[in-house]
Amino acid sequence: MNPLLADTLGVLASHYNRPGIEEVALNRPGEVWIKPNGGAWTAEADERLTEAYLLTLCRQLANVSGQVFHPAKKPILYTSLPEGHRFTAVVGSTVRYGMGDVRGLAITVRVYDASRRITFDRYGLLEKTPLPAEPIRHGQQRYDESPLEDLLAAVRHREAILISGATSTGKTSFLNAMVTHLPEDSRILTVEDTREVVLPHANRIHLVVSRTEAAHGVDFMAVVDAAVRLTPDVIICGEIGIGNAPAVFRLMTTGHTNFMATIHAHSPDSALRAFYQNLAQANPGIDAEAAIEIIGSSFGRIVQIDRHGGQRLVTAIDIPSLAAKALEDA
């Protein structure tokens, strides 16, 4: 770790480095909210967390990650901390505390615990877990009557997998558990805005692209073009949003269907709808009918994860329809 950054991080790290912490958040200087694993948020005062300190931390993190940060011109920062935690900051006039405020800050740190092994049973998904019945659609097949065994067979057959869920439902953690079932000799490439996917495979490449700027003219589209030429067996695209939806869509249209991704949505159908809406916002003139057909037919499985109280549960594993009728009406 950069010595200067390590020294600066010490204050904030005293909160997120505690055992059993899932996330920390700052809604204003001098106060930090702590969320333990499976627990509720609690607030603590810390006068060391001044606005000046937090802005200095953001600048140092931006410098280390090769990004530009400025409270007025570039007020949003997405990056990873040296320990692997996900760091998000929004500052300046975009954030307000009270009615009379003119600027503020919002920072979260999602804690990554390398020692915590994520297993499918933590999502209520056991070998014989019953899930809502669904038909087998034309042109697609089910490998096993058990939802979990069927999903893992789809992973081994390198079908495209989309993991859907709201914020903090554990989509990336589930993805990290799922990739361990890819064949050991697979060549895997990840494309993310922050490093979150953990691969046990020896033959792997990790590419990182900033959400807030194209470093040296390199954006998601350029990286995905390069990724295909690096001849991976599987591409893991991270979370699908407006910035990378066109790049992921290009993978679909070029025949590279061996990929995995996550998306914010509340059902398998809304996951497909969210993908299309992200794509349409980035490309307003896109042919809707053709795009819908490609999206609906590209994914082998859509895994839906919901959160009930403190427990995350897989509530559906859907084989999407080739005709994706719900999207046509969006």
C-alpha positions as CSV (number, residue, x, y, z in Angstrom):
1,M,0.0,0.0,0.0
2,N,1.1,3.6,-0.7
3,P,2.6,4.8,2.6
4,L,0.9,8.2,2.4
5,L,-2.4,6.6,1.6
6,A,-2.0,4.0,4.4
7,D,-1.4,6.8,6.9
8,T,-4.5,8.8,5.7
9,L,-6.7,5.8,5.6
10,G,-6.0,5.0,9.2
11,V,-8.9,7.1,10.6
12,L,-11.5,5.6,8.4
13,A,-10.0,2.1,8.6
14,S,-10.5,2.2,12.4
15,H,-14.2,1.7,11.6
16,Y,-14.3,-0.7,8.7
17,N,-11.5,-2.9,10.0
18,R,-13.5,-4.1,13.0
19,P,-14.4,-7.8,13.0
20,G,-17.8,-8.6,11.5
21,I,-18.4,-5.3,9.7
22,E,-20.3,-5.4,6.4
23,E,-20.4,-1.7,5.5
24,V,-19.7,1.8,6.8
25,A,-21.3,5.0,5.6
26,L,-20.8,8.7,6.1
27,N,-23.7,11.1,5.5
28,R,-21.9,14.1,6.9
29,P,-18.5,14.9,8.5
30,G,-18.0,13.8,12.1
31,E,-20.5,10.9,12.0
32,V,-20.1,7.4,10.7
33,W,-22.8,4.7,10.4
34,I,-21.7,1.1,11.0
35,K,-23.5,-2.0,9.6
36,P,-22.4,-5.4,11.0
37,N,-23.0,-8.6,9.1
38,G,-26.7,-9.3,9.2
39,G,-27.3,-6.5,11.7
40,A,-28.8,-3.0,11.7
41,W,-27.1,0.3,11.1
42,T,-25.9,2.3,14.1
43,A,-24.4,5.8,14.2
44,E,-21.2,6.8,16.0
45,A,-19.5,10.2,16.4
46,D,-15.9,10.7,15.2
47,E,-14.6,14.2,15.2
48,R,-11.6,13.1,13.1
49,L,-13.8,12.6,10.1
50,T,-13.7,16.2,9.0
51,E,-14.7,17.5,5.6
52,A,-11.0,18.4,4.9
53,Y,-9.9,14.9,5.9
54,L,-12.4,13.1,3.7
55,L,-11.7,15.3,0.7
56,T,-7.9,14.6,1.1
57,L,-8.7,10.9,1.3
58,C,-10.7,11.1,-2.0
59,R,-7.9,12.9,-3.8
60,Q,-5.3,10.4,-2.7
61,L,-7.5,7.4,-3.7
62,A,-8.1,9.1,-7.1
63,N,-4.4,9.6,-7.6
64,V,-3.5,6.1,-6.7
65,S,-6.2,4.6,-9.0
66,G,-5.3,7.0,-11.9
67,Q,-8.5,9.0,-11.7
68,V,-9.4,12.6,-11.5
69,F,-11.3,13.9,-8.4
70,H,-12.4,17.5,-7.8
71,P,-15.3,18.6,-5.5
72,A,-16.7,20.8,-8.2
73,K,-15.6,19.3,-11.6
74,K,-15.3,15.6,-10.8
75,P,-17.3,15.1,-7.6
76,I,-17.9,11.3,-7.9
77,L,-15.4,8.6,-7.2
78,Y,-15.7,4.9,-7.5
79,T,-12.6,2.8,-6.6
80,S,-11.3,0.0,-4.5
81,L,-9.3,0.4,-1.3
82,P,-6.0,-1.4,-1.0
83,E,-7.6,-4.1,1.2
84,G,-10.2,-4.8,-1.6
85,H,-13.1,-2.9,-0.1
86,R,-15.4,-1.0,-2.5
87,F,-15.3,2.8,-2.0
88,T,-17.9,5.2,-3.3
89,A,-18.0,9.0,-2.7
90,V,-20.2,11.8,-3.9
91,V,-19.3,15.3,-2.7
92,G,-20.1,19.0,-3.4
93,S,-23.4,20.7,-4.3
94,T,-25.0,17.4,-5.4
95,V,-25.2,16.3,-1.7
96,R,-27.2,18.3,1.0
97,Y,-27.7,17.6,4.7
98,G,-30.4,20.1,5.6
99,M,-32.7,22.6,3.8
100,G,-30.2,25.4,4.2
101,D,-27.1,23.5,3.1
102,V,-25.4,24.2,-0.2
103,R,-22.9,21.2,-0.3
104,G,-22.1,18.0,1.5
105,L,-20.7,14.5,1.1
106,A,-21.8,10.9,1.0
107,I,-19.3,8.1,1.3
108,T,-19.7,4.3,1.7
109,V,-17.2,1.5,2.1
110,R,-18.5,-2.0,1.3
111,V,-16.2,-4.4,3.2
112,Y,-14.6,-7.3,1.4
113,D,-13.7,-10.2,3.8
114,A,-11.2,-12.6,2.0
115,S,-11.6,-15.2,4.8
116,R,-15.4,-15.4,4.4
117,R,-16.3,-18.2,2.2
118,I,-19.7,-17.7,0.5
119,T,-21.7,-20.8,0.1
120,F,-25.0,-21.2,-1.7
121,D,-26.8,-22.4,1.5
122,R,-26.4,-18.8,2.8
123,Y,-28.9,-17.8,0.1
124,G,-31.3,-20.6,1.1
125,L,-30.4,-22.5,-2.1
126,L,-29.8,-26.1,-1.2
127,E,-29.7,-29.1,-3.5
128,K,-33.4,-29.7,-3.3
129,T,-34.6,-26.2,-2.7
130,P,-38.1,-25.7,-4.3
131,L,-38.4,-22.6,-6.5
132,P,-41.4,-21.3,-8.5
133,A,-42.2,-23.6,-11.4
134,E,-41.4,-22.4,-14.8
135,P,-41.7,-23.9,-18.3
136,I,-38.8,-24.9,-20.4
137,R,-38.7,-22.4,-23.3
138,H,-38.1,-23.3,-26.9
139,G,-34.5,-23.6,-27.8
140,Q,-33.2,-23.9,-24.2
141,Q,-32.8,-26.8,-21.9
142,R,-32.8,-27.7,-18.3
143,Y,-30.0,-30.0,-17.1
144,D,-31.3,-31.1,-13.7
145,E,-34.6,-31.0,-11.7
146,S,-32.7,-29.5,-8.8
147,P,-32.5,-25.7,-9.3
148,L,-29.0,-25.5,-7.8
149,E,-27.7,-28.4,-9.9
150,D,-29.3,-27.1,-13.0
151,L,-27.6,-23.7,-12.4
152,L,-24.2,-25.2,-11.8
153,A,-24.6,-27.3,-15.0
154,A,-25.4,-24.1,-16.9
155,V,-22.3,-22.5,-15.4
156,R,-20.1,-25.5,-16.4
157,H,-21.6,-25.3,-19.9
158,R,-20.5,-21.7,-20.0
159,E,-24.0,-20.3,-20.6
160,A,-24.5,-16.6,-20.0
161,I,-25.7,-15.9,-16.4
162,L,-27.3,-12.7,-15.1
163,I,-27.7,-12.2,-11.4
164,S,-30.5,-9.8,-10.4
165,G,-31.3,-8.1,-7.1
166,A,-31.7,-4.9,-5.3
167,T,-28.8,-3.1,-3.5
168,S,-27.1,-5.2,-0.7
169,T,-28.7,-8.5,-1.7
170,G,-25.3,-10.1,-2.2
171,K,-25.2,-10.3,-6.0
172,T,-21.4,-10.1,-6.3
173,S,-20.9,-12.5,-3.4
174,F,-23.2,-15.0,-5.2
175,L,-21.2,-14.4,-8.4
176,N,-18.0,-15.1,-6.5
177,A,-19.4,-18.4,-5.3
178,M,-20.7,-19.3,-8.7
179,V,-17.4,-18.7,-10.6
180,T,-15.7,-21.4,-8.5
181,H,-17.7,-23.9,-10.4
182,L,-16.2,-22.9,-13.8
183,P,-13.8,-25.6,-15.0
184,E,-10.3,-25.1,-13.5
185,D,-8.7,-24.9,-17.0
186,S,-10.9,-22.0,-18.0
187,R,-9.3,-18.7,-19.2
188,I,-11.4,-16.0,-17.5
189,L,-11.3,-12.2,-18.0
190,T,-13.2,-9.7,-15.8
191,V,-14.1,-6.1,-16.7
192,E,-15.2,-4.0,-13.7
193,D,-15.2,-0.5,-12.5
194,T,-13.9,-1.7,-9.2
195,R,-12.2,-5.0,-8.5
196,E,-14.8,-7.2,-6.7
197,V,-14.7,-10.6,-8.6
198,V,-12.4,-13.1,-6.9
199,L,-11.2,-16.0,-9.2
200,P,-9.5,-19.1,-8.0
201,H,-8.4,-19.8,-11.6
202,A,-4.7,-19.4,-12.5
203,N,-5.4,-18.3,-16.1
204,R,-7.1,-15.0,-15.5
205,I,-7.0,-11.3,-16.4
206,H,-8.6,-8.4,-14.5
207,L,-9.4,-5.2,-16.4
208,V,-10.7,-2.1,-14.5
209,V,-12.5,0.8,-16.2
210,S,-13.5,4.0,-14.4
211,R,-17.3,4.7,-14.4
212,T,-16.6,8.5,-14.2
213,E,-14.1,9.0,-17.0
214,A,-12.4,7.2,-19.8
215,A,-8.7,7.0,-18.8
216,H,-6.5,7.8,-21.8
217,G,-9.5,7.4,-24.0
218,V,-10.2,3.8,-22.8
219,D,-13.8,3.2,-22.0
220,F,-15.9,0.0,-21.6
221,M,-16.4,-0.4,-25.3
222,A,-12.7,-0.3,-26.0
223,V,-11.9,-2.7,-23.2
224,V,-14.6,-5.2,-24.2
225,D,-13.2,-5.1,-27.8
226,A,-9.8,-5.8,-26.5
227,A,-11.2,-8.5,-24.1
228,V,-12.6,-10.5,-27.0
229,R,-9.2,-10.5,-28.7
230,L,-7.5,-11.7,-25.5
231,T,-9.4,-15.0,-26.2
232,P,-11.1,-15.7,-22.9
233,D,-13.4,-18.7,-22.4
234,V,-15.6,-16.6,-20.0
235,I,-15.9,-12.8,-19.6
236,I,-17.3,-11.5,-16.3
237,C,-18.7,-8.0,-16.8
238,G,-19.5,-6.9,-13.3
239,E,-22.6,-4.8,-12.8
240,I,-24.6,-3.7,-15.9
241,G,-25.4,0.0,-16.1
242,I,-25.8,2.8,-18.7
243,G,-22.0,3.0,-19.1
244,N,-21.3,-0.6,-20.0
245,A,-24.7,-1.9,-21.4
246,P,-23.7,-1.2,-25.0
247,A,-20.4,-3.0,-24.5
248,V,-22.1,-6.1,-23.0
249,F,-24.7,-5.9,-25.8
250,R,-21.9,-6.0,-28.4
251,L,-20.7,-9.3,-26.8
252,M,-24.2,-10.7,-27.5
253,T,-24.2,-9.5,-31.1
254,T,-20.7,-10.9,-31.8
255,G,-21.6,-14.3,-30.6
256,H,-19.6,-14.3,-27.3
257,T,-22.4,-15.6,-25.0
258,N,-20.0,-17.0,-22.4
259,F,-20.3,-14.2,-19.9
260,M,-21.7,-13.4,-16.4
261,A,-23.0,-10.1,-15.0
262,T,-25.1,-8.6,-12.3
263,I,-27.9,-6.0,-12.5
264,H,-30.2,-4.0,-10.2
265,A,-33.7,-5.4,-10.6
266,H,-36.5,-7.0,-8.6
267,S,-37.4,-9.9,-10.8
268,P,-36.0,-11.8,-13.8
269,D,-38.4,-10.0,-16.2
270,S,-37.5,-6.6,-14.7
271,A,-33.8,-7.6,-15.0
272,L,-34.2,-7.9,-18.8
273,R,-36.2,-4.7,-18.9
274,A,-33.5,-2.9,-16.9
275,F,-30.8,-4.1,-19.3
276,Y,-32.8,-2.8,-22.3
277,Q,-33.5,0.5,-20.6
278,N,-29.8,1.0,-19.8
279,L,-29.0,0.2,-23.4
280,A,-31.7,2.5,-24.8
281,Q,-30.5,5.5,-22.7
282,A,-27.0,5.0,-24.0
283,N,-28.2,4.5,-27.6
284,P,-31.5,6.2,-28.1
285,G,-31.8,5.2,-31.8
286,I,-31.4,1.5,-31.2
287,D,-33.8,-0.9,-32.9
288,A,-35.9,-1.9,-29.9
289,E,-37.4,-5.1,-31.4
290,A,-34.0,-6.5,-32.5
291,A,-32.4,-5.5,-29.2
292,I,-35.1,-7.1,-27.1
293,E,-34.8,-10.4,-29.1
294,I,-31.0,-10.5,-28.6
295,I,-31.2,-9.7,-24.9
296,G,-34.0,-12.2,-24.3
297,S,-32.2,-15.1,-26.1
298,S,-28.7,-14.5,-24.8
299,F,-29.0,-15.4,-21.2
300,G,-29.1,-19.1,-20.2
301,R,-30.2,-18.3,-16.6
302,I,-31.3,-15.3,-14.6
303,V,-30.8,-15.7,-10.8
304,Q,-33.0,-13.5,-8.7
305,I,-31.8,-12.7,-5.1
306,D,-34.0,-10.9,-2.6
307,R,-33.5,-9.8,1.0
308,H,-35.9,-10.7,3.7
309,G,-34.9,-9.1,7.0
310,G,-31.3,-10.0,7.5
311,Q,-31.3,-13.0,5.2
312,R,-30.6,-13.1,1.4
313,L,-32.5,-15.6,-0.5
314,V,-32.6,-16.9,-4.1
315,T,-36.2,-16.6,-5.1
316,A,-36.1,-17.6,-8.7
317,I,-33.8,-19.1,-11.3
318,D,-35.4,-18.3,-14.7
319,I,-34.7,-19.5,-18.2
320,P,-35.6,-16.3,-20.1
321,S,-37.9,-16.4,-23.1
322,L,-36.6,-16.0,-26.6
323,A,-39.5,-13.7,-27.3
324,A,-39.2,-11.5,-24.1
325,K,-42.7,-10.2,-24.6
326,A,-42.6,-8.2,-21.4
327,L,-39.8,-6.0,-22.8
328,E,-41.7,-5.2,-26.0
329,D,-44.3,-3.5,-23.9
330,A,-41.8,-1.4,-21.9
